[in-house]
Amino acid sequence: MNIISSEFVKSSASYIQCPDNQLNEYAFIGRSNVGKSSLINMLVGRNNFAKISSKPGKTQLINHFLINEQFYFVDLPGYGYAKLPLKMQQNFRKMISDYILKRTNLTYLCLLIDSRLTPQNNDLNFLYQLGETGTPFVIIFTKADKQNAFQTKKNVQLFLDKVLENWEELPPYFITSSQTKAGKEEFLNFIEKTNQSLKDLGGF
């Protein structure tokens, strides 16, 4: 699939304020500074499309981007950034939880994992919560270009092995780099196939 059009639609403080339609939504979430905005920019082919900040916690609202006039990318606030005020952390958790559990046209939640790191408990705990709630999700390993391929493969496998300690089957996963565009074609093809499958089933 090629992305030929992409536009920012709106920012929302609650799932209730999100766009009032039934287009498929692919929402991106991960630990703060995991590379959500860079990944979205890479996928749409526009360097400054989603704002990038070196300061964790920059994304504080639910941001909707209309892609090919057919579906949405949704940029959610990151989690696991302890330096934010406690009240703000609580508000973020509620905003994210409400969106994930109540947004009916959420097609897949895309859980971003930093491939430079060994398995982190907050990532694993978030993943297990998604399993408990039955939320459809994929794993996207980011920043694969920041180290050699052997170390990336090793860290990815460590994370997947941890998941398999509790689950019998892995969710779909992709290894990406916003610099080299690794994983772009595979992920966009996954979206295209998913959208077509839902259309065939009479979905969105």
MDAnalysis code that builds the backbone (N, CA, C; Angstrom):
import MDAnalysis as mda
import numpy as np

u = mda.Universe.empty(612, n_residues=204, atom_resindex=np.repeat(np.arange(204), 3), trajectory=True)
u.add_TopologyAttr("name", ["N", "CA", "C"] * 204)
u.add_TopologyAttr("resid", np.arange(1, 205))
u.add_TopologyAttr("resname", ["MET", "ASN", "ILE", "ILE", "SER", "SER", "GLU", "PHE", "VAL", "LYS", "SER", "SER", "ALA", "SER", "TYR", "ILE", "GLN", "CYS", "PRO", "ASP", "ASN", "GLN", "LEU", "ASN", "GLU", "TYR", "ALA", "PHE", "ILE", "GLY", "ARG", "SER", "ASN", "VAL", "GLY", "LYS", "SER", "SER", "LEU", "ILE", "ASN", "MET", "LEU", "VAL", "GLY", "ARG", "ASN", "ASN", "PHE", "ALA", "LYS", "ILE", "SER", "SER", "LYS", "PRO", "GLY", "LYS", "THR", "GLN", "LEU", "ILE", "ASN", "HIS", "PHE", "LEU", "ILE", "ASN", "GLU", "GLN", "PHE", "TYR", "PHE", "VAL", "ASP", "LEU", "PRO", "GLY", "TYR", "GLY", "TYR", "ALA", "LYS", "LEU", "PRO", "LEU", "LYS", "MET", "GLN", "GLN", "ASN", "PHE", "ARG", "LYS", "MET", "ILE", "SER", "ASP", "TYR", "ILE", "LEU", "LYS", "ARG", "THR", "ASN", "LEU", "THR", "TYR", "LEU", "CYS", "LEU", "LEU", "ILE", "ASP", "SER", "ARG", "LEU", "THR", "PRO", "GLN", "ASN", "ASN", "ASP", "LEU", "ASN", "PHE", "LEU", "TYR", "GLN", "LEU", "GLY", "GLU", "THR", "GLY", "THR", "PRO", "PHE", "VAL", "ILE", "ILE", "PHE", "THR", "LYS", "ALA", "ASP", "LYS", "GLN", "ASN", "ALA", "PHE", "GLN", "THR", "LYS", "LYS", "ASN", "VAL", "GLN", "LEU", "PHE", "LEU", "ASP", "LYS", "VAL", "LEU", "GLU", "ASN", "TRP", "GLU", "GLU", "LEU", "PRO", "PRO", "TYR", "PHE", "ILE", "THR", "SER", "SER", "GLN", "THR", "LYS", "ALA", "GLY", "LYS", "GLU", "GLU", "PHE", "LEU", "ASN", "PHE", "ILE", "GLU", "LYS", "THR", "ASN", "GLN", "SER", "LEU", "LYS", "ASP", "LEU", "GLY", "GLY", "PHE"])
u.atoms.positions = np.array([
    [0.844, -1.201, 0.000],
    [0.000, 0.000, 0.000],
    [0.874, 1.243, 0.000],
    [0.489, 2.218, -0.795],
    [1.161, 3.512, -0.801],
    [0.279, 4.550, -0.123],
    [0.888, 5.383, 0.688],
    [0.149, 6.485, 1.296],
    [0.306, 7.701, 0.400],
    [-0.812, 8.145, -0.173],
    [-0.776, 9.263, -1.114],
    [-1.332, 10.545, -0.505],
    [-2.042, 10.420, 0.621],
    [-2.540, 11.624, 1.299],
    [-2.576, 11.383, 2.799],
    [-2.240, 12.417, 3.531],
    [-2.258, 12.343, 4.995],
    [-2.482, 13.744, 5.540],
    [-3.388, 13.852, 6.488],
    [-3.669, 15.171, 7.055],
    [-4.037, 15.058, 8.528],
    [-3.575, 16.010, 9.299],
    [-3.959, 16.093, 10.702],
    [-5.417, 16.520, 10.778],
    [-6.198, 15.835, 11.610],
    [-7.626, 16.136, 11.723],
    [-7.930, 16.888, 13.008],
    [-7.556, 16.325, 14.149],
    [-7.838, 17.019, 15.406],
    [-7.112, 16.351, 16.564],
    [-7.014, 17.102, 17.667],
    [-6.525, 16.578, 18.938],
    [-7.695, 16.524, 19.904],
    [-7.750, 15.461, 20.692],
    [-8.875, 15.266, 21.602],
    [-8.360, 14.939, 22.999],
    [-9.065, 15.442, 24.003],
    [-8.717, 15.171, 25.393],
    [-9.455, 13.953, 25.929],
    [-10.358, 13.395, 25.122],
    [-11.153, 12.237, 25.531],
    [-11.602, 11.483, 24.283],
    [-11.860, 10.187, 24.442],
    [-12.334, 9.403, 23.297],
    [-13.675, 9.930, 22.788],
    [-14.437, 10.578, 23.660],
    [-15.738, 11.128, 23.278],
    [-15.578, 12.252, 22.251],
    [-14.445, 12.957, 22.311],
    [-14.197, 14.075, 21.408],
    [-13.568, 13.645, 20.084],
    [-13.237, 12.372, 19.940],
    [-12.594, 11.884, 18.726],
    [-13.534, 12.015, 17.526],
    [-13.000, 11.980, 16.314],
    [-13.842, 12.146, 15.113],
    [-15.052, 11.224, 15.122],
    [-16.177, 11.796, 14.714],
    [-17.452, 11.081, 14.774],
    [-17.700, 10.355, 13.454],
    [-17.006, 9.262, 13.255],
    [-17.234, 8.431, 12.074],
    [-16.795, 7.011, 12.404],
    [-16.877, 6.146, 11.431],
    [-16.567, 4.735, 11.682],
    [-15.376, 4.232, 10.858],
    [-14.433, 5.110, 10.552],
    [-13.243, 4.684, 9.833],
    [-12.335, 3.855, 10.750],
    [-11.628, 2.902, 10.162],
    [-10.682, 2.103, 10.940],
    [-9.614, 2.989, 11.556],
    [-9.179, 2.622, 12.765],
    [-8.146, 3.387, 13.450],
    [-7.015, 2.467, 13.886],
    [-5.787, 2.898, 13.593],
    [-4.573, 2.218, 14.031],
    [-3.856, 3.172, 14.977],
    [-3.904, 2.856, 16.258],
    [-3.400, 3.771, 17.277],
    [-2.015, 3.334, 17.747],
    [-1.125, 4.300, 17.908],
    [0.260, 4.038, 18.285],
    [0.495, 4.447, 19.740],
    [1.089, 3.536, 20.482],
    [1.358, 3.808, 21.888],
    [2.652, 3.109, 22.287],
    [3.303, 3.631, 23.298],
    [4.537, 3.034, 23.788],
    [5.109, 3.893, 24.894],
    [6.221, 3.454, 25.426],
    [6.880, 4.254, 26.452],
    [7.266, 5.606, 25.869],
    [7.292, 6.621, 26.713],
    [7.659, 7.952, 26.249],
    [9.024, 7.924, 25.560],
    [9.096, 8.609, 24.429],
    [10.325, 8.728, 23.636],
    [10.714, 7.442, 22.920],
    [9.721, 6.568, 22.666],
    [10.017, 5.317, 21.961],
    [10.093, 5.520, 20.454],
    [9.629, 6.686, 19.979],
    [9.723, 6.988, 18.553],
    [8.407, 6.946, 17.809],
    [7.290, 7.258, 18.512],
    [5.979, 7.208, 17.861],
    [5.876, 8.201, 16.705],
    [6.229, 9.444, 16.983],
    [6.100, 10.471, 15.942],
    [7.026, 10.184, 14.767],
    [8.241, 9.732, 15.046],
    [9.178, 9.400, 13.967],
    [8.640, 8.269, 13.114],
    [8.025, 7.277, 13.742],
    [7.459, 6.157, 12.994],
    [6.322, 6.627, 12.097],
    [5.417, 7.434, 12.637],
    [4.301, 7.942, 11.836],
    [4.825, 8.755, 10.654],
    [5.810, 9.616, 10.897],
    [6.401, 10.404, 9.818],
    [6.987, 9.507, 8.731],
    [7.668, 8.445, 9.155],
    [8.259, 7.513, 8.190],
    [7.180, 6.829, 7.365],
    [6.108, 6.414, 8.021],
    [5.047, 5.686, 7.323],
    [4.356, 6.559, 6.275],
    [4.138, 7.835, 6.593],
    [3.441, 8.717, 5.649],
    [4.399, 9.411, 4.692],
    [5.709, 9.301, 4.940],
    [6.694, 9.907, 4.056],
    [6.800, 11.404, 4.172],
    [6.549, 11.931, 5.389],
    [6.629, 13.380, 5.611],
    [7.406, 13.632, 6.896],
    [8.526, 14.344, 6.782],
    [9.450, 14.488, 7.911],
    [8.858, 15.199, 9.114],
    [8.039, 16.204, 8.881],
    [7.521, 17.011, 9.989],
    [6.016, 16.866, 10.160],
    [5.484, 15.733, 9.755],
    [4.036, 15.527, 9.820],
    [3.563, 15.440, 11.264],
    [4.100, 14.490, 12.010],
    [3.816, 14.390, 13.443],
    [4.977, 15.048, 14.179],
    [4.678, 15.894, 15.120],
    [5.713, 16.655, 15.809],
    [6.604, 15.737, 16.643],
    [7.909, 15.965, 16.519],
    [8.898, 15.177, 17.253],
    [9.529, 16.057, 18.328],
    [9.692, 15.499, 19.518],
    [10.328, 16.235, 20.605],
    [11.339, 15.343, 21.302],
    [12.433, 15.940, 21.747],
    [13.428, 15.188, 22.513],
    [13.008, 15.044, 23.965],
    [11.944, 15.753, 24.343],
    [11.468, 15.695, 25.723],
    [10.324, 14.690, 25.844],
    [10.507, 13.647, 26.667],
    [9.425, 12.672, 26.862],
    [8.168, 13.338, 27.400],
    [7.010, 12.789, 27.050],
    [5.752, 13.320, 27.559],
    [5.177, 14.445, 26.728],
    [5.731, 14.677, 25.524],
    [5.279, 15.785, 24.689],
    [3.851, 15.580, 24.199],
    [3.530, 14.362, 23.763],
    [2.172, 14.074, 23.305],
    [1.245, 13.956, 24.504],
    [0.270, 14.855, 24.597],
    [-0.608, 14.889, 25.764],
    [-2.071, 14.769, 25.393],
    [-2.361, 14.586, 24.100],
    [-3.735, 14.448, 23.639],
    [-3.817, 13.270, 22.665],
    [-5.024, 12.909, 22.292],
    [-5.253, 11.880, 21.282],
    [-5.269, 12.576, 19.922],
    [-4.274, 12.310, 19.090],
    [-4.124, 13.007, 17.816],
    [-4.522, 12.112, 16.653],
    [-5.477, 12.564, 15.856],
    [-5.975, 11.803, 14.710],
    [-5.409, 12.352, 13.405],
    [-4.915, 11.424, 12.555],
    [-4.401, 11.758, 11.237],
    [-5.146, 10.914, 10.204],
    [-5.770, 11.565, 9.251],
    [-6.525, 10.855, 8.210],
    [-5.567, 10.423, 7.103],
    [-5.596, 9.132, 6.790],
    [-4.666, 8.554, 5.813],
    [-5.443, 8.068, 4.592],
    [-5.031, 8.559, 3.422],
    [-5.658, 8.170, 2.145],
    [-7.176, 8.344, 2.158],
    [-7.667, 9.215, 3.042],
    [-9.099, 9.475, 3.190],
    [-9.875, 8.196, 3.494],
    [-9.178, 7.190, 4.049],
    [-9.805, 5.889, 4.266],
    [-9.725, 5.406, 5.705],
    [-8.669, 5.757, 6.424],
    [-8.498, 5.283, 7.790],
    [-7.644, 6.286, 8.572],
    [-7.520, 6.049, 9.869],
    [-6.770, 6.964, 10.727],
    [-5.532, 6.314, 11.319],
    [-4.461, 7.103, 11.447],
    [-3.406, 6.842, 12.401],
    [-3.730, 7.688, 13.625],
    [-3.566, 7.112, 14.806],
    [-3.858, 7.830, 16.043],
    [-2.623, 7.808, 16.930],
    [-2.139, 8.983, 17.294],
    [-0.968, 9.123, 18.155],
    [-1.451, 9.332, 19.587],
    [-1.180, 8.352, 20.444],
    [-1.605, 8.419, 21.846],
    [-0.456, 8.871, 22.732],
    [-0.754, 9.448, 23.898],
    [0.310, 9.796, 24.849],
    [1.110, 8.567, 25.255],
    [2.391, 8.762, 25.522],
    [3.235, 7.666, 25.974],
    [2.963, 7.321, 27.427],
    [3.507, 6.201, 27.853],
    [3.355, 5.797, 29.250],
    [4.737, 5.580, 29.860],
    [4.773, 5.505, 31.183],
    [6.014, 5.164, 31.867],
    [6.962, 6.318, 32.089],
    [6.474, 7.559, 31.957],
    [7.354, 8.704, 32.203],
    [7.052, 9.270, 33.582],
    [7.840, 8.879, 34.570],
    [7.542, 9.154, 35.970],
    [7.726, 10.616, 36.372],
    [8.434, 11.416, 35.553],
    [8.701, 12.795, 35.956],
    [7.500, 13.710, 35.743],
    [6.476, 13.225, 35.061],
    [5.270, 14.027, 34.927],
    [4.554, 14.094, 36.269],
    [3.849, 15.182, 36.558],
    [3.078, 15.270, 37.805],
    [2.106, 14.107, 37.934],
    [1.900, 13.650, 39.149],
    [1.057, 12.476, 39.396],
    [-0.334, 12.653, 38.807],
    [-0.925, 13.834, 38.973],
    [-2.267, 14.074, 38.455],
    [-2.293, 13.921, 36.941],
    [-1.247, 14.405, 36.268],
    [-1.182, 14.288, 34.812],
    [-1.021, 12.830, 34.401],
    [-0.209, 12.078, 35.138],
    [-0.065, 10.652, 34.850],
    [-1.408, 9.934, 34.964],
    [-2.177, 10.273, 36.009],
    [-3.490, 9.655, 36.202],
    [-4.442, 10.017, 35.075],
    [-4.395, 11.274, 34.650],
    [-5.261, 11.714, 33.551],
    [-4.913, 10.992, 32.251],
    [-3.605, 10.829, 32.000],
    [-3.164, 10.119, 30.809],
    [-3.642, 8.675, 30.829],
    [-3.504, 8.024, 31.993],
    [-3.917, 6.623, 32.096],
    [-5.403, 6.465, 31.811],
    [-6.201, 7.377, 32.342],
    [-7.644, 7.308, 32.101],
    [-7.958, 7.596, 30.632],
    [-7.307, 8.596, 30.060],
    [-7.527, 8.933, 28.658],
    [-7.205, 7.746, 27.761],
    [-6.061, 7.110, 28.016],
    [-5.628, 5.977, 27.200],
    [-6.546, 4.782, 27.416],
    [-6.854, 4.489, 28.675],
    [-7.710, 3.347, 28.991],
    [-9.093, 3.498, 28.378],
    [-9.681, 4.682, 28.498],
    [-11.006, 4.924, 27.930],
    [-10.977, 4.764, 26.415],
    [-9.932, 5.289, 25.779],
    [-9.845, 5.169, 24.318],
    [-9.750, 3.703, 23.913],
    [-8.861, 2.964, 24.556],
    [-8.644, 1.561, 24.179],
    [-9.895, 0.717, 24.412],
    [-10.559, 0.937, 25.530],
    [-11.690, 0.085, 25.896],
    [-13.014, 0.515, 25.278],
    [-13.150, 1.800, 24.922],
    [-14.453, 2.308, 24.510],
    [-14.527, 2.800, 23.071],
    [-13.403, 2.965, 22.422],
    [-13.401, 3.450, 21.040],
    [-13.713, 2.282, 20.118],
    [-14.939, 2.220, 19.626],
    [-15.425, 1.026, 18.931],
    [-14.722, 0.771, 17.604],
    [-14.208, 1.806, 16.945],
    [-13.565, 1.581, 15.653],
    [-12.042, 1.494, 15.758],
    [-11.522, 1.268, 16.971],
    [-10.107, 0.942, 17.118],
    [-9.875, -0.429, 16.477],
    [-9.113, -0.456, 15.397],
    [-8.877, -1.690, 14.656],
    [-7.707, -2.464, 15.246],
    [-6.588, -1.786, 15.424],
    [-5.423, -2.371, 16.081],
    [-4.712, -1.299, 16.904],
    [-4.284, -1.691, 18.084],
    [-3.384, -0.865, 18.864],
    [-1.972, -1.305, 18.506],
    [-1.141, -0.354, 18.163],
    [0.235, -0.655, 17.774],
    [1.152, -0.331, 18.949],
    [1.644, -1.364, 19.608],
    [2.485, -1.202, 20.796],
    [3.941, -1.100, 20.366],
    [4.538, 0.069, 20.568],
    [5.912, 0.306, 20.147],
    [6.888, -0.081, 21.261],
    [7.915, -0.833, 20.880],
    [8.936, -1.292, 21.809],
    [10.306, -0.877, 21.276],
    [11.129, -0.279, 22.115],
    [12.481, 0.142, 21.728],
    [13.368, -1.097, 21.572],
    [13.803, -1.369, 20.351],
    [14.576, -2.587, 20.087],
    [15.983, -2.534, 20.676],
    [16.401, -1.376, 21.169],
    [17.737, -1.268, 21.766],
    [17.775, -1.824, 23.180],
    [16.596, -2.032, 23.757],
    [16.530, -2.403, 25.163],
    [16.173, -3.868, 25.352],
    [16.646, -4.436, 26.448],
    [16.168, -5.745, 26.862],
    [14.749, -5.573, 27.392],
    [13.984, -6.639, 27.574],
    [12.580, -6.509, 27.979],
    [12.387, -5.650, 29.229],
    [11.462, -4.679, 29.109],
    [11.160, -3.770, 30.215],
    [9.818, -4.160, 30.836],
    [9.761, -4.144, 32.162],
    [8.553, -4.597, 32.855],
    [7.325, -3.776, 32.499],
    [7.486, -2.447, 32.339],
    [6.291, -1.642, 32.045],
    [5.740, -1.955, 30.652],
    [6.615, -2.298, 29.702],
    [6.138, -2.719, 28.384],
    [5.403, -4.054, 28.480],
    [6.004, -4.998, 29.183],
    [5.388, -6.320, 29.313],
    [4.071, -6.246, 30.061],
    [4.029, -5.464, 31.132],
    [2.788, -5.337, 31.911],
    [1.682, -4.715, 31.074],
    [2.031, -3.711, 30.266],
    [1.031, -3.086, 29.400],
    [0.522, -4.102, 28.387],
    [1.426, -4.878, 27.824],
    [1.041, -5.902, 26.854],
    [0.104, -6.928, 27.481],
    [0.422, -7.365, 28.692],
    [-0.430, -8.353, 29.353],
    [-1.821, -7.788, 29.637],
    [-1.901, -6.497, 29.941],
    [-3.200, -5.866, 30.163],
    [-4.030, -5.873, 28.877],
    [-3.363, -5.655, 27.755],
    [-4.068, -5.707, 26.471],
    [-4.640, -7.095, 26.242],
    [-3.883, -8.113, 26.610],
    [-4.366, -9.477, 26.480],
    [-5.565, -9.741, 27.360],
    [-5.524, -9.228, 28.577],
    [-6.621, -9.441, 29.518],
    [-7.910, -8.782, 29.053],
    [-7.790, -7.637, 28.378],
    [-8.981, -6.923, 27.909],
    [-9.401, -7.348, 26.509],
    [-8.618, -8.232, 25.880],
    [-8.963, -8.686, 24.535],
    [-8.761, -7.642, 23.463],
    [-7.862, -6.692, 23.705],
    [-7.607, -5.633, 22.734],
    [-6.747, -6.157, 21.588],
    [-7.191, -6.010, 20.343],
    [-6.360, -6.438, 19.210],
    [-5.143, -5.518, 19.071],
    [-3.967, -6.096, 19.006],
    [-2.781, -5.249, 18.916],
    [-1.665, -5.955, 18.148],
    [-0.733, -5.136, 17.686],
    [0.502, -5.627, 17.075],
    [1.662, -4.991, 17.829],
    [2.820, -5.606, 17.730],
    [4.035, -5.058, 18.328],
    [4.891, -4.470, 17.218],
    [5.376, -3.253, 17.432],
    [6.293, -2.628, 16.485],
    [7.586, -2.303, 17.227],
    [8.648, -2.995, 16.880],
    [9.961, -2.706, 17.456],
    [10.574, -1.544, 16.688],
    [10.996, -0.514, 17.397],
    [11.505, 0.704, 16.775],
    [13.027, 0.823, 16.913],
    [13.592, 1.780, 16.165],
    [15.004, 2.172, 16.277],
    [15.970, 1.034, 15.971],
    [15.602, 0.195, 15.000],
    [16.456, -0.942, 14.653],
    [17.790, -0.504, 14.066],
    [17.873, 0.731, 13.581],
    [19.111, 1.215, 12.969],
    [20.125, 1.705, 14.000],
    [19.730, 1.794, 15.255],
    [20.581, 2.387, 16.281],
    [21.636, 1.428, 16.825],
    [21.641, 0.203, 16.338],
    [22.618, -0.789, 16.782],
    [22.785, -1.818, 15.667],
    [23.701, -2.766, 15.853],
    [23.884, -3.767, 14.803],
    [22.716, -4.745, 14.764],
    [22.553, -5.385, 13.622],
    [21.404, -6.258, 13.403],
    [21.368, -7.424, 14.376],
    [22.534, -7.932, 14.760],
    [22.585, -9.054, 15.703],
    [21.977, -8.665, 17.040],
    [22.324, -7.474, 17.556],
    [21.801, -7.042, 18.851],
    [20.309, -6.771, 18.781],
    [19.861, -6.203, 17.676],
    [18.424, -5.980, 17.502],
    [17.671, -7.305, 17.533],
    [18.158, -8.268, 16.757],
    [17.515, -9.585, 16.715],
    [17.513, -10.232, 18.088],
    [18.598, -10.086, 18.820],
    [18.703, -10.675, 20.153],
    [17.679, -10.061, 21.103],
    [17.576, -8.725, 21.115],
    [16.639, -8.045, 22.009],
    [15.189, -8.357, 21.648],
    [14.910, -8.405, 20.353],
    [13.556, -8.743, 19.904],
    [13.187, -10.143, 20.379],
    [14.102, -11.085, 20.204],
    [13.810, -12.468, 20.590],
    [13.643, -12.594, 22.103],
    [14.436, -11.844, 22.869],
    [14.289, -11.851, 24.324],
    [12.897, -11.394, 24.724],
    [12.417, -10.350, 24.055],
    [11.085, -9.831, 24.372],
    [10.011, -10.842, 23.994],
    [10.125, -11.413, 22.807],
    [9.136, -12.389, 22.359],
    [9.135, -13.631, 23.250],
    [10.305, -14.048, 23.700],
    [10.393, -15.202, 24.600],
    [9.686, -14.912, 25.921],
    [9.821, -13.676, 26.393],
    [9.133, -13.286, 27.627],
    [7.619, -13.366, 27.453],
    [7.136, -12.916, 26.316],
    [5.701, -12.976, 26.036],
    [5.229, -14.426, 26.021],
    [6.020, -15.289, 25.407],
    [5.637, -16.700, 25.288],
    [5.691, -17.454, 26.612],
    [6.277, -16.843, 27.624],
    [6.233, -17.453, 28.949],
    [4.816, -17.446, 29.501],
    [3.992, -16.529, 29.014],
    [2.622, -16.399, 29.505],
    [1.568, -16.688, 28.439],
    [1.942, -16.590, 27.176],
    [1.005, -16.772, 26.080],
    [1.441, -17.919, 25.192],
    [0.473, -18.552, 24.544],
    [0.774, -19.648, 23.635],
    [1.091, -19.158, 22.227],
    [0.621, -17.965, 21.896],
    [0.780, -17.462, 20.532],
    [1.187, -15.995, 20.560],
    [2.070, -15.606, 19.664],
    [2.522, -14.225, 19.580],
    [1.577, -13.395, 18.718],
    [1.401, -12.117, 19.057],
    [0.671, -11.221, 18.146],
    [1.557, -10.900, 16.947],
    [1.003, -10.333, 15.892],
    [1.849, -9.908, 14.769],
    [2.891, -8.904, 15.254],
    [4.076, -8.935, 14.675],
    [5.095, -7.968, 15.075],
    [5.937, -7.549, 13.871],
    [6.517, -6.350, 13.983],
    [7.300, -5.760, 12.907],
    [8.542, -5.117, 13.515],
    [9.643, -5.174, 12.790],
    [10.892, -4.538, 13.210],
    [11.125, -3.357, 12.279],
    [11.230, -2.146, 12.843],
    [11.233, -0.942, 12.019],
    [12.392, 0.001, 12.346],
    [12.634, 0.887, 11.411],
    [13.570, 1.995, 11.603],
    [13.028, 3.202, 10.858],
    [12.902, 4.313, 11.557],
    [12.410, 5.527, 10.896],
    [13.468, 6.117, 9.969],
    [14.729, 5.718, 10.160],
    [15.819, 6.234, 9.333],
    [15.978, 5.438, 8.037],
    [15.986, 4.118, 8.146],
    [16.203, 3.284, 6.961],
    [14.902, 2.848, 6.294],
    [13.778, 3.132, 6.967],
    [12.438, 2.743, 6.490],
    [12.212, 1.227, 6.541],
    [13.031, 0.543, 7.307],
    [12.835, -0.894, 7.491],
    [11.471, -1.152, 8.121],
    [10.771, -2.134, 7.612],
    [9.469, -2.512, 8.157],
    [8.298, -1.726, 7.611],
    [8.559, -0.671, 6.861],
    [7.471, 0.186, 6.361],
    [6.542, -0.585, 5.441],
    [7.106, -1.233, 4.445],
    [6.285, -1.945, 3.461],
    [5.479, -3.058, 4.119],
    [6.126, -3.805, 5.025],
    [5.443, -4.916, 5.688],
    [4.263, -4.432, 6.521],
    [4.464, -3.339, 7.259],
    [3.391, -2.847, 8.117],
    [2.243, -2.261, 7.305],
    [2.556, -1.492, 6.275],
    [1.499, -0.910, 5.450],
    [0.725, -1.989, 4.701],
    [1.408, -3.047, 4.288],
    [0.709, -4.163, 3.644],
    [-0.229, -4.855, 4.629],
    [0.206, -4.944, 5.879],
    [-0.639, -5.514, 6.924],
    [-1.912, -4.689, 7.097],
    [-1.782, -3.376, 7.098],
    [-2.948, -2.499, 7.216],
    [-3.872, -2.680, 6.020],
    [-3.295, -2.715, 4.829],
    [-4.104, -2.869, 3.622],
    [-4.911, -4.163, 3.661],
    [-4.262, -5.258, 4.054],
    [-4.945, -6.548, 4.122],
    [-6.024, -6.543, 5.198],
    [-5.726, -5.902, 6.329],
    [-6.708, -5.822, 7.415],
    [-7.927, -5.033, 6.985],
    [-7.703, -3.875, 6.363],
    [-8.823, -3.052, 5.898],
    [-9.683, -3.805, 4.888],
    [-9.023, -4.527, 3.986],
    [-9.768, -5.267, 2.961],
    [-10.568, -6.405, 3.594],
    [-9.970, -7.076, 4.585],
    [-10.672, -8.174, 5.267],
    [-11.910, -7.665, 5.978],
    [-11.792, -6.524, 6.651],
    [-12.943, -5.951, 7.344],
    [-14.005, -5.507, 6.361],
    [-13.566, -4.968, 5.225],
    [-14.532, -4.553, 4.201],
    [-15.281, -5.753, 3.655],
    [-14.559, -6.855, 3.439],
    [-15.174, -8.083, 2.920],
    [-16.181, -8.655, 3.906],
    [-15.909, -8.424, 5.196],
    [-16.806, -8.925, 6.231],
    [-17.953, -7.965, 6.523],
    [-17.975, -6.846, 5.815],
    [-19.026, -5.860, 6.026],
    [-18.734, -4.934, 7.168],
    [-17.424, -4.797, 7.508],
    [-17.029, -3.894, 8.604],
    [-16.881, -2.488, 8.111],
    [-15.941, -1.756, 8.729],
    [-15.774, -0.336, 8.419],
    [-15.254, -0.155, 6.991],
])
